[in-house]
Amino acid sequence: MNLLIDMGNTRLKWGRAKGGQIISGQSLVNARLNRQELIERWKDLSRPKRLAVSCVSSNRLLELVQSVALELWPDVDIVQVKSQACAFGVTNAYLQPEKLGVDRWLSLVAVWCRYQNPACIVDCGTAITVDLIDAGGKHQGGLISPGLALMKNSLAQGTEALSVSETNHASGQPIATLPPSMAVGPANFTEAAIYSGTLAAAVGLIEHTLAKQPANMHLVLTGGDAELIARQLNVASTVDPELVLRGLLCVLEGPVGNCFCPDA
């Protein structure tokens, strides 16, 4: 068994990998993360052979995770993954490859190793990131935008009269429970207008990007708002909440099939 840990901007996601399968554990909110919480989650697990970590959150939280892992399983092999120029069939487009967020890098690796087709990968989390990969495994670069919550919070912080709400007040239901046709559109009160406006902005970013790409491009969404955004898109998509964990597993297991970098 290997332990996979994805430390994002808002949450820590983790899972156990055995026989190529991932069994996800309950995610933890970074703001409430502490030593006892981690020990309670992991104390009954069998000793992992290796522990793979993707971290875009603070060094303090990374140090906490590492210290708890070593307390539970002394001398366990901890692999902190970093973005690379070329590995696992993927060529990084960044001028400084290490500057590409490791979560984005691992998503590219996971999608390429699984599909080996042109793909548009969208992480719908704290930030919305869009990355493109071509038929040869070459990263074509990406885009970064505020996520839904950041967009709403920026309106609340930058104006006097606008507030944040997670509910469609016209129907009295959380917007995530509404049919797609009712979830986004012009609203006759401010809270619903903000919700629909920010969601439409995310959808527009994705569809605008795809409109400039080949028709056979596979759209893969991950992150906390992936399901919500996917329901509003006019194009087919795959939602994979474990994409970064799959990338970590690819790193631990090594290249699969034709999953290698071509000679430069």
Buried (B, 14 or more C-beta within 10 A) or exposed (E): EBBBBBBBBBBBBBBBBEEEEBEEBEBBEBEEBEEEBBEEBBEEBEEBBBBBBBBBBEEEBBEBBBEBBEEBBEEBEBBBBEBBBBBBBBBBBBEEBEEBBBBBBBBBBBBBBBEBBBBBBBBBBBBBBBBBBBEEBBBEEBBEBBBBBBBBBBBBEEEEEBEBBEBBBEEEEEBEEBEEEEBBEEBEEBBBBBBBBBBBBBBEBBBEBBEEBEEEBBBBBBBBBBEBBBBBBEEEBBBBBBBBBBBBBBBBBEEBEEBBBEEE
